Amino acid sequence: MEQTEDIRHTTGMRELYDKRKETIERCFADAKEKHGMRYTLVRGLSQVRKWVRLKFAAMNIKKFALHVA
């Protein structure tokens, strides 16, 4: 854990880590807010895995369509 903190605070990685909140964290926040991923209605690990993959596939298709347009 300590090694990860050291890397994160180096000069080159600091800017990269600051962008994380705009990219990766934003993706998960959108999934929770806009795509109903706070809770699941299905049971079982395999069913949840399929459900999550479908949701993220839909998000990627939506992102691609907006990028192309």
C-alpha positions in Angstrom: 0.0 0.0 0.0 2.8 2.4 0.9 4.5 1.8 -2.5 1.2 2.7 -4.3 1.0 6.0 -2.4 4.6 6.8 -3.3 4.0 6.3 -7.0 0.8 8.3 -6.9 2.6 11.4 -5.5 5.4 11.5 -8.0 5.5 14.3 -10.5 4.5 12.4 -13.6 1.8 10.3 -12.0 0.2 13.2 -10.1 -1.4 14.7 -13.2 -2.5 11.3 -14.4 -4.1 10.6 -11.0 -5.9 13.9 -11.1 -7.5 13.0 -14.4 -8.9 9.8 -12.8 -11.8 11.6 -11.3 -12.8 13.0 -14.7 -12.6 9.6 -16.5 -12.8 6.4 -14.5 -14.7 7.6 -11.4 -17.1 9.6 -13.7 -17.9 6.4 -15.6 -18.9 4.6 -12.4 -20.9 7.6 -11.1 -22.8 7.7 -14.4 -23.5 4.0 -14.2 -25.0 4.4 -10.7 -26.9 7.6 -11.4 -28.1 7.2 -15.0 -28.2 3.4 -15.6 -29.7 2.1 -12.3 -26.6 0.3 -11.1 -26.9 1.2 -7.4 -28.9 -2.0 -6.8 -29.4 -5.2 -8.8 -32.7 -7.0 -9.4 -31.1 -10.3 -10.3 -29.6 -12.9 -8.0 -26.4 -15.0 -8.4 -23.0 -14.0 -9.5 -23.3 -15.2 -13.1 -26.6 -13.3 -13.5 -25.2 -10.1 -12.0 -22.0 -10.4 -14.2 -24.2 -10.7 -17.3 -26.3 -7.7 -16.2 -23.3 -5.5 -15.5 -21.7 -6.4 -18.8 -24.9 -5.5 -20.7 -25.1 -2.2 -18.9 -21.5 -1.2 -19.6 -21.9 -2.4 -23.2 -24.9 -0.1 -23.6 -22.9 2.8 -22.0 -20.0 2.2 -24.5 -22.4 2.1 -27.5 -24.0 5.3 -26.3 -20.5 6.9 -25.9 -19.5 5.7 -29.3 -22.7 7.0 -31.0 -22.2 10.5 -29.4 -18.5 10.5 -30.5 -19.4 9.6 -34.1 -22.2 12.2 -34.3 
